[in-house]
Amino acid sequence: MQIPNEFFTVTSFGTLGGSTAAVFVITSGVGYFMSADKSLKYKKFISLALSFVCAFVAASLVSDKTWLTWLVAFVNGWLIFLTAVGVNSVAKSPVAITLGAPAAPAAKTLAPGATVTKPPIAHGRFRDPWY
């Protein structure tokens, strides 16, 4: 039985595309299981940490390490993070754009002392933005 080519492999994690995809999928998946407010709060830090882990693990596999190896790993960590953030911004729900003059907001009449509350979201959504 042949293993499908569509899954991640150890070699694919060493590429920018593989590391970015791993960071995006893991961050979005972990954020899905968090409450909505924690998901939006912590996804950026989870993705940043995962980006540096990927970059420094790849650097640790280099046979002749110098201080430049670690400097490049640091820069690659930021590159992976910013690429994953870009993927996230493309994957999130589109924002409606209206042309012309903005419409006046609809006025709501509330009883004195009444408050308007939004229904809580039970968990974070997979495609919630990280920033």
C-alpha positions in Angstrom: 0.0 0.0 0.0 1.4 3.4 -1.0 1.2 6.3 1.4 -0.7 9.3 -0.2 1.3 12.3 -1.2 -1.2 14.8 0.2 -0.2 14.4 3.8 2.7 16.1 5.6 6.0 14.4 5.6 9.1 15.1 7.6 10.7 16.6 4.5 7.8 18.9 3.9 8.1 20.5 7.3 11.5 21.8 6.3 10.0 24.0 3.6 8.4 27.4 4.0 5.1 26.1 2.6 5.0 23.0 4.8 5.9 24.9 8.0 3.4 27.7 7.2 0.7 25.1 6.6 1.5 23.3 9.8 1.4 26.5 11.8 -1.9 27.6 10.2 -3.6 24.2 10.7 -2.4 23.7 14.3 -3.1 27.2 15.4 -6.6 27.2 13.9 -7.3 23.8 15.3 -6.2 24.6 18.8 -8.1 27.9 18.6 -11.3 26.1 17.7 -11.3 24.2 21.0 -10.8 27.4 23.1 -13.5 29.7 24.2 -14.1 32.6 21.7 -12.5 35.3 23.7 -9.4 33.2 24.5 -9.1 32.0 20.9 -8.8 35.5 19.6 -6.5 36.5 22.4 -4.0 33.6 22.2 -3.9 32.5 18.5 -1.2 35.0 17.6 1.1 33.8 20.4 0.5 30.2 19.6 1.3 30.8 15.9 4.4 32.8 16.8 5.7 30.1 19.1 5.0 27.3 16.6 6.8 29.3 13.9 9.9 29.6 15.9 9.8 25.9 16.9 9.6 24.9 13.2 12.5 27.3 12.3 14.8 26.2 15.2 14.1 22.5 14.7 15.0 22.9 11.0 18.2 24.8 12.1 19.1 22.1 14.6 19.3 19.6 11.7 22.1 21.5 10.0 25.4 19.7 10.3 27.8 22.6 10.7 26.0 25.1 12.9 27.4 28.6 13.4 25.9 31.7 15.0 24.6 32.6 11.5 22.6 29.4 11.4 20.6 30.5 14.5 20.3 34.1 13.2 18.8 32.7 10.0 16.5 30.4 12.0 15.3 33.5 13.9 14.5 35.4 10.7 12.9 32.2 9.2 10.7 32.0 12.3 9.3 35.5 11.6 8.9 34.6 7.9 6.9 31.5 8.8 4.8 33.5 11.2 4.0 36.4 8.8 3.3 34.0 6.0 0.8 32.0 8.2 -0.8 35.3 9.2 -1.2 36.2 5.6 -2.8 32.8 4.9 -5.1 33.4 7.8 -6.1 36.9 6.5 -6.9 35.4 3.1 -8.9 32.5 4.6 -11.1 34.5 6.9 -14.6 35.5 5.9 -14.7 38.3 3.3 -15.8 41.7 4.5 -18.6 43.4 2.6 -17.5 46.5 0.8 -20.1 49.2 -0.1 -19.4 52.0 -2.5 -20.8 55.5 -2.2 -21.7 57.4 1.0 -22.0 55.3 4.1 -25.5 54.6 5.3 -26.7 56.1 8.6 -26.8 53.5 11.3 -30.3 52.2 12.2 -31.6 53.7 15.4 -32.8 51.3 18.1 -35.3 52.4 20.7 -34.6 50.8 24.1 -36.3 51.1 27.4 -34.4 53.3 29.9 -31.7 51.2 31.6 -32.0 48.3 29.1 -28.8 46.8 27.7 -28.1 44.9 24.5 -26.0 41.8 24.8 -24.7 39.5 22.1 -25.2 35.8 22.4 -22.0 34.1 23.5 -20.1 32.0 21.0 -19.3 28.6 22.7 -15.9 28.2 21.1 -13.5 29.9 18.7 -14.0 29.5 15.0 -11.4 27.8 12.8 -11.0 30.8 10.5 -11.1 33.6 13.2 -8.3 36.2 12.6 -5.2 36.0 14.7 -4.4 39.7 14.7 
